Amino acid sequence: MSSSRKKLPHEIPLWINQSEELYFITICASKRGINQFCDKSTSQMVFDSIKYYQEQKHYWEALFILLMPDHIHAIFTFPQGNSISKIITTWKHYVARKTGIEFQRDFFEHRIRRNSECAKFKFDYIRNNPNRAGLIDNSKEWPYVIKNGNLF
């Protein structure tokens, strides 16, 4: 029996002001358990591409990005009226062309309120991910992270 992966919906309800919300995003490489993001050249290319998309104001504002060997955790805001799915998909295609990394078809996205304990919880969850994975002892040792602004 073939199990097909369910496509995740990413449409934002019209009553949500998308540009005022935080989005916790997880993007996974298709080959799990293999280091694909955490080397100097690949991580720099990923971070540079995220910065470029941020400079193009119609894409996103990257508030926190942490690379794990086989997935990426991020907190973004997106401009009102832009398709989060289209933005992430376009970015994944760009990174795939530059690095050869194959991504899983979809991504996980969770909207969180900006001024809530949930936002702090998500930040802590992302920041401590390398610790939980047994990659480091202290989250401050992890080199594959960028933080933008004073949100947390």
C-alpha positions as CSV (number, residue, x, y, z in Angstrom):
1,M,0.0,0.0,0.0
2,S,1.4,3.4,-1.0
3,S,1.2,6.2,1.5
4,S,1.0,9.6,0.0
5,R,1.8,12.6,2.0
6,K,-1.1,15.0,2.6
7,K,-0.7,18.5,1.2
8,L,-0.9,21.1,4.0
9,P,-3.2,24.1,3.6
10,H,-1.4,27.4,4.0
11,E,-4.1,29.9,3.2
12,I,-4.5,32.7,5.7
13,P,-8.1,33.7,6.6
14,L,-9.0,37.1,5.2
15,W,-9.7,38.5,8.7
16,I,-6.1,38.0,9.7
17,N,-3.7,40.9,9.2
18,Q,-0.9,38.8,8.0
19,S,1.8,41.5,8.3
20,E,1.2,41.8,12.1
21,E,1.5,38.1,12.8
22,L,4.5,35.9,13.5
23,Y,4.9,32.6,11.7
24,F,6.9,29.7,13.1
25,I,8.1,27.8,10.0
26,T,9.8,24.4,9.7
27,I,11.3,23.4,6.3
28,C,12.7,19.9,6.0
29,A,15.2,18.4,3.5
30,S,13.8,15.3,1.9
31,K,16.7,13.2,3.1
32,R,16.3,13.2,6.8
33,G,19.2,12.2,9.2
34,I,21.9,13.6,6.8
35,N,23.7,16.9,7.4
36,Q,22.7,19.1,4.5
37,F,22.6,22.6,6.0
38,C,25.2,22.7,8.7
39,D,28.5,23.4,6.9
40,K,30.1,26.8,6.4
41,S,29.4,27.3,2.7
42,T,25.9,25.9,2.6
43,S,24.8,27.7,5.8
44,Q,26.3,31.0,4.5
45,M,24.4,30.6,1.1
46,V,21.1,29.8,3.0
47,F,21.6,32.8,5.3
48,D,22.5,35.1,2.4
49,S,19.4,34.0,0.4
50,I,17.2,34.7,3.5
51,K,18.8,38.1,3.8
52,Y,18.2,38.8,0.1
53,Y,14.6,37.9,0.3
54,Q,14.2,40.2,3.4
55,E,15.8,43.1,1.5
56,Q,13.1,42.5,-1.2
57,K,10.4,43.9,1.1
58,H,7.6,41.9,-0.6
59,Y,8.9,38.6,0.7
60,W,9.4,38.4,4.4
61,E,11.1,39.7,7.5
62,A,13.3,37.0,9.0
63,L,13.3,37.4,12.8
64,F,15.0,34.2,13.8
65,I,16.6,31.4,11.8
66,L,18.2,28.2,13.0
67,L,19.7,25.6,10.8
68,M,19.7,22.0,11.9
69,P,21.5,19.3,9.8
70,D,18.3,18.2,8.0
71,H,15.8,21.0,8.6
72,I,15.4,24.7,9.2
73,H,13.4,26.5,11.9
74,A,12.4,30.1,11.5
75,I,10.2,32.9,12.7
76,F,9.1,35.2,9.9
77,T,6.5,37.9,9.3
78,F,5.1,38.2,5.8
79,P,3.6,41.2,4.0
80,Q,-0.2,41.4,3.8
81,G,-1.7,39.8,0.8
82,N,1.3,37.7,-0.2
83,S,1.1,33.9,-0.4
84,I,3.3,32.4,2.3
85,S,3.2,29.1,0.3
86,K,4.4,30.8,-2.9
87,I,7.2,32.7,-1.1
88,I,8.5,29.6,0.7
89,T,8.2,27.4,-2.4
90,T,10.1,30.0,-4.6
91,W,12.8,30.3,-1.9
92,K,13.2,26.5,-1.6
93,H,13.6,26.2,-5.5
94,Y,16.3,28.9,-5.4
95,V,18.2,27.2,-2.6
96,A,17.8,23.8,-4.2
97,R,19.3,25.1,-7.5
98,K,22.3,26.7,-5.6
99,T,23.0,23.8,-3.2
100,G,21.6,20.7,-4.7
101,I,19.5,20.1,-1.5
102,E,16.2,18.4,-2.1
103,F,13.4,19.6,0.1
104,Q,10.2,17.9,1.2
105,R,7.3,19.0,-0.9
106,D,5.7,21.1,1.8
107,F,6.6,22.9,5.0
108,F,5.0,23.4,8.5
109,E,3.7,26.8,9.4
110,H,2.1,27.9,12.7
111,R,0.8,31.4,13.3
112,I,1.7,32.8,16.7
113,R,0.7,36.0,18.4
114,R,3.4,38.5,18.6
115,N,2.9,39.5,22.3
116,S,2.4,36.2,23.9
117,E,4.1,33.6,25.9
118,C,3.6,31.3,22.9
119,A,6.1,33.4,20.9
120,K,8.7,33.1,23.7
121,F,8.0,29.4,23.9
122,K,8.6,29.0,20.1
123,F,11.8,31.0,20.3
124,D,13.1,28.8,23.2
125,Y,12.0,25.7,21.3
126,I,14.0,26.7,18.2
127,R,17.0,27.9,20.2
128,N,17.3,24.7,22.2
129,N,16.7,22.3,19.3
130,P,20.4,21.5,18.8
131,N,20.6,20.7,22.6
132,R,17.7,18.3,22.4
133,A,19.2,16.6,19.3
134,G,22.5,16.1,21.3
135,L,24.5,18.2,18.9
136,I,25.8,20.7,21.6
137,D,25.7,21.2,25.4
138,N,24.9,24.9,25.4
139,S,22.6,26.6,22.9
140,K,24.9,29.6,22.7
141,E,27.5,27.3,21.1
142,W,25.4,26.6,18.0
143,P,26.9,28.6,15.0
144,Y,24.1,28.1,12.5
145,V,21.7,30.7,13.8
146,I,20.8,34.3,13.0
147,K,18.6,36.7,15.0
148,N,17.2,39.9,13.6
149,G,15.8,42.6,15.8
150,N,14.9,42.7,19.5
151,L,11.8,40.6,19.4
152,F,12.9,38.1,22.0
